[in-house]
Amino acid sequence: MTGLSVATLAAAAPAPITSAGDARLGLAVLAGIAVIVLLITRFRLHAFLALTIGSLTLGFLAGAPADKTIASFNAGLGSTVAGVGVLIALGAVLGRLLADSGGADEIVDTILARARGRAMPWAMVLIASVIGLPLFFEVGIVLLIPVVLLVARRGGWSLMRIGIPALAGLSVMHGLVPPHPGPLVAVDALHADLGVTLALGVLVAVPTVVVAGPLFSRYAARWVDIPAPQEPPAQTPPARAGRRPRFGATVGTVLLPVVLMLFKALADIVVDDPAAGVRRFADVVGSPLIALLAAVLAGMFTLGRAAGFDRERLSSTVERSLAPIAGILLIVGAGGGFKQTLIDAGVGRMVLDLSKDWSVPALLLAWLIAVAIRLATGSATVATISASGLVAPLAAGLPTAQTALLVLAVGAGSLFFSHVNDAGFWLVKEYFGMSVGQTVKTWSVMETIISVVGLGFVLLLSLVL
């Protein structure tokens, strides 16, 4: 890849704070990751606690003083939460407004009303992608499963022919497109430009979701032919008002932060003078905090008020949106602490020193590291956070577009082959009523296709940019 080989970037990594040799440091890294994997998979310990213990184990075995290890972990946790915590919270508020107001239902019903026959799988991709942009993966599944079952029953479709495109749309958004937690953390860790990453992420996501969604669903439906059940699984629907917001206003609200961040990225490219009024204005309104805050404030009117919410209902909706993300924030923060412990222990320098003669492109190396952690831990978010810490030195001195591609390579690797240690695997299995083997043939293969195809398009873009 042009300008991206590990050998050319080896000199850019910061000096380690420990004097441990490569062998000892390598063993410390393996032990730290092994502790995290064992605690999560074997003992079912919460990922926050597992990452914390794994970070301390890494620092201790690497020979770093205990106070420096603790300081590194605290610094990484604090900087990560400060960088992405508010953005995750704002995204959660916007997602809750979308769900509770009936805006998600309005998007679904409007698109389905215009889709017929062979266009239905493509409509499911569109629905999942739009709804999945501000929502976490699990919330998106809960919202979309009744729609998937309804469409499959009414149209006589195989459940996989309709379900795989919806799952692909949600998964691609979750792994490749901010403001989801994984991509946000990678952007923060690698100091990438969020607007450029968003633009390139969408560019990679579109062909990737086409291949992994409608196209792959044809084969998945042949391998696993499951008719839709007569009744949807029991679940508690969110409380909604008696009327819904309009389709145009709903889509506009969801896409508002995307438009503002892309506006900033475009202004940075077109306007050379950083002091120019347009450039300064774009930098403010296109910053992630302002863009998402603007969408939330707009959503209170275009979604909440349009659905008949009074002030008390709006306040309750915001309050209920924040409680479920406490665990996510803790995991993301602890992952940031683990990342900083890796960096301060000199792991980045070690990776570069060991691989500088391999002639392995940095994008491929980042993807492989994320794949390994994903397979071990089962968590796309943990894989993204940990891999970002390991490959952070590769981003030093890279052009803006190449750094964004490095983020996307990590994100693509974090989606590789979901299996039995991934909560998403069991969520999909239970909702669709499949066996473990059927889930592997459909969901796991789909995730692998997303990962590999996503990497392929990232590598192609690196040849052009």
C-alpha positions, 0 to 999 in steps of 0.5 A: 500500500502506498506510504503505509508499510510498517517498515516506513513507519517504524521510526514514528513510534514513541519511546517506551516507558519501561526497560523490558525486553521484547520477549518479556513485553510480548509475554506480558501482552499475551498474558494481559489479553489472555486474562481478559479473554479468560475472565470474559469467556470462562468466568463471565466477568463484566468486560469493564472489570476484565479490562481493568484486571488485564491492564494491571496484569500487563503492567505488572508482568512488563516490569513497569512500576505499579504507580505508573501502570495505575497512572497509565490506566487512569489517564487512558480511561479519563481521556477516552471517556472525555473524548467519546463519553458525551458523544455516546450519551448524545447518540443514546438520547437521539436513538431513544427519541427515535424509538419512543416517538414512533419515528423508527416505525414511520421510517419502516412503514414508509419504505415498506409501503414503496417496496415490492417483490425483489426490492424487499431485501434491498428495502430491509438494508435501507431501513436497517442502515437508516435506523442503525445510524444513531442506535446501538446494535442491540437496540436496532435488533429489538426494533427490527425483529418484529418488522423482519418477521412481519415482512417474511410472513406477509410476503412468504419470504424465507426468514434469512432472505429478509433477516440477513440484509437487516442484520448486515445493515445494522452490523456495518453501521456498528463497525464502520460508521461513527457515531457508534462507540467502536469507530468513535474510540478508534478515531480518538485513539488514532487521532483521525479526523471524524468527518473524513472517517465518516465520509470514507466509512459510508463509502466503504459501508455501501458496497460492503452491505450490498455484498453481505446483505441482499447478495449473500442472503440468497445463499443463506436462505438456501443453506438455512430455510426457516419460515417466519413464525406465526407470532413474533417473540414476546417483548415489551414495546416502548411506550409511544404517543398516539401520533408519529413524526413525519417521515421527512422530518425523521430522516432529516433529524437522523442524518443531521449530524452526518451532514454537519460532519461531512460539511466540516470535512468538505470545508477542510478540503476546499478552503485552504485558509484555516482562519477563513470564516466558512472554515471556522464556522464549519469547524464549529458546527461540524464538530461531533459534539455540536453536530450530535447536540444539534440533532438531539435538540432538533429531535426534541421538536421534530420527533418528540413534540411531533409525537405529542410529548410534553415537557415531562415526557421529553425529560423522562425519555432523555433520562431513560436513554442514559441509564442503559449506556452506563455499562457501555461507557465503563467498557469503553473507558476501561478499554481506553485504559488498557490501550494507554497501558499498552502504549506506555509499556512500549507495545507499539514500538515492539510491534513495529520493531518485530514487523518492520521487515515483514513488508506487511501493509499497516492496514492489513496488520491493523485488521489482523490484530483486530481479528485476533482480539475479536475471535478471542473476546467476542466483542467488537468494541473490545477488539476495536479499542485494543487493536487501536492501542496496539496500532496507534504508532502506525498512525503517526505522521500519516495523511488524514485520509490514510489515518481514517482508513486505518480506523476503518481497517480496525473496524472491519477486523473487529466484525470478523466471524462472530461465534459463541463468545459473542453476545450478538451471536446468541441474540440473533440465534434466539430471535430467529429461532436457529440452532448453533450450526444454523447461526454459524452458517448465516450470521457468522458467515455474514459477519466474516463477509462484512469484515473481509469485503470491508478490508478489501474496499479499504485497501482499494481506497488506499491505492487511490487516496 
